[in-house]
């Protein structure tokens, strides 16, 4: 089943601040894409899978989902080595 979900926010993880949070520092640099809770409520089993990202400008790229987690009923997907420029707010993720 094909899933398509909108990114409502992003969090860039960088060593300039993650050094204060060992669990985040261990994850490395990258971006956490926060997904629309109206569209998805539980963590999909997509770690290690390639995700198609359609950015608001219509450009498309593919990145591998490193980690998927749920906090307070909100799903986040972490893309190691990427930034919010790669996965901006308003992007659609498809897997």
C-alpha positions in Angstrom: 0.0 0.0 0.0 1.4 3.4 -1.0 1.5 6.0 1.7 1.9 9.8 1.1 2.2 12.1 4.1 2.9 15.8 4.5 5.8 17.3 6.5 4.6 19.9 8.9 7.9 20.8 10.6 11.6 19.9 10.5 14.4 19.8 13.1 18.0 20.0 11.9 20.3 18.1 14.2 23.7 19.6 14.3 26.7 19.1 16.6 26.4 22.8 17.6 23.6 21.9 20.0 23.2 18.1 20.0 26.3 17.7 22.1 24.1 18.5 25.1 21.8 15.6 24.3 23.8 12.3 24.1 20.9 10.4 22.5 20.7 12.9 19.7 24.4 13.3 19.3 24.7 9.5 18.8 22.2 9.8 15.9 24.5 12.2 14.0 23.8 15.1 11.8 20.6 15.1 9.8 17.0 16.2 9.8 14.0 15.0 11.6 10.8 15.4 9.4 7.7 15.8 11.6 4.7 14.4 9.9 1.1 15.6 9.9 -0.7 13.8 12.8 -4.0 14.0 10.9 -2.5 11.8 8.2 -0.4 9.3 10.3 -0.6 8.3 13.9 1.8 5.3 14.3 5.3 4.6 13.2 5.5 3.0 9.8 8.1 0.2 9.4 10.3 2.0 6.9 13.7 2.3 8.6 16.4 1.6 5.9 13.9 2.1 3.1 14.2 4.8 0.4 11.6 7.5 0.7 10.5 9.7 -2.2 10.3 13.4 -1.3 8.4 15.9 -3.3 9.3 19.4 -2.2 6.9 22.3 -2.4 8.7 23.6 -5.5 7.9 20.3 -7.3 11.4 18.9 -7.3 11.8 15.3 -6.2 14.6 13.5 -4.4 15.1 10.2 -2.6 16.6 9.7 0.8 16.9 6.7 3.1 14.9 6.8 6.4 17.4 6.2 9.2 15.1 6.2 12.2 11.3 6.5 12.8 9.9 7.5 16.1 6.6 8.7 17.8 6.5 11.4 20.4 3.1 12.4 21.9 1.3 10.8 18.9 3.4 12.7 16.4 5.5 10.6 13.9 9.0 11.8 13.0 11.4 10.4 10.3 15.1 11.0 10.7 17.3 11.3 7.5 21.0 11.1 8.4 23.2 13.5 6.5 20.2 15.5 5.1 18.9 19.0 6.1 15.7 20.9 6.1 16.6 22.1 2.6 16.4 18.5 1.4 13.1 17.8 3.3 11.4 21.2 3.9 8.1 21.9 5.5 5.2 21.3 3.1 7.1 18.4 1.4 5.2 15.2 0.7 6.9 11.9 1.7 6.0 8.7 -0.1 6.8 5.1 0.6 
